[in-house]
Amino acid sequence: MTEYETFDLGDFTLQHGGTLPGAVLAYKTYGELAPDGSNAIVFPTWFAGTHLANEWLIGAGRALDTDRYFVIVPGLFGNGLSSSPSNTAVPNDRGRFPNVTMHDNVSAQHRLVTERFGIERLVLVTGASMGAGQAYQWAVSHPDMVERVAPMVGSPRTSPHNQVFLEGIRAALTADSAFSDGDYDDQPRAGLRAFSRVYAGWGLSQAFYWERLYEQLGFATLEDFLVGFWEANFSDWDANDLLAMIWTWQHADVGLTPGFDGDTVAALASIKARALVLPSERDLYFPPQDEEWSVQHMADARLRVIPGIWGHLAGGGADPEAAVFIDTALRELLAQR
């Protein structure tokens, strides 16, 4: 995990007040920036993801073609590479890490894009899940800078039903006595296992399990899948990092952008970018119906539903058919003038 760079933000002022001292934004770039800076794409990371999770869409011959585009993948605060509870000094470490919003993440990313690279326009901002929330925030915060936006399996604000899901995984993680209100010496392993198993019921659709598609991934039984896929996915994560990202996710709402006074509809209406919104057909916590609502309030937006039974994970390249669908959709969006 050493193949990335960092951008020093200094003492970073947060949206809800307070400061994150010595803040750092981790990022990785792919491709070459054009001399006039006209080929840049921003592709933020999702919950519990780093730049590595985005690489399935990046490369020569792919939608985010590195022979044509300069792709910047900034890491979400809390992801263990950017400033997070696990790598921040006292007194802002562990459970004392300050609350960071989507707006804060995009503000830091804007500084990276403009100060480090001198970029004035973005060809595209895209992202999946929490990356989609950041894509929406980019389009609201910087409407004259973002030419196209493609949120995948995500939303401009976190719905009440999504809040219930997040409360469930939070409760599972923090119920472990080893959690010690965030001041643990060793990771709360029982809490992380419970967190993973709760997540397993939401990340994929009912049909995925009925069809036993986990067997196609090399898991002989459901228990093998729960241990080898879900528990393995979260076993190396720091619990406080996960909780920091959950807080950001729970409080996501573009309507909270300064100037909109909580009016999500007005914030969506302010977007100037050409938008392609890509929900997944069987997503249990970002259903297509929610994004139909979002598209109705945007001036230049289309909805294309990712087909299949992979649920939320359809947005991350795990399903080959969904991956082709997404790749094709982004190619078409980038070809439009």
Secondary structure, 3 states (H helix, E strand, C coil): CCCCEEEEEEEEECCCCCEEEEEEEEEEEECCCCCCCCCEEECCCCCCCCHHHHHHHECCCCCECCCCCEEEEECCCCCCCCCCCCCCCCCCCHHHCCCCCHHHHHHHHHHHHHHHCCCCCECEEEEECHHHHHHHHHHHHCCCCECEEEEECCCCECCHHHHHHHHHHHHHHHCCHHHHHHCCCCCCHHHHHHHHHHHHHHHCCHHHHHCCHHHHHCCCCHHHHHHHHHHHHHCCCCHHHHHHHHHHHHCCEHHHCCCCCCCHHHHHHCCCCEEEEECECCCCCCCHHHHHHHHHCCCCEEECCECCCCHHHHHHCCCHHHHHHHHHHHHHHHHCC
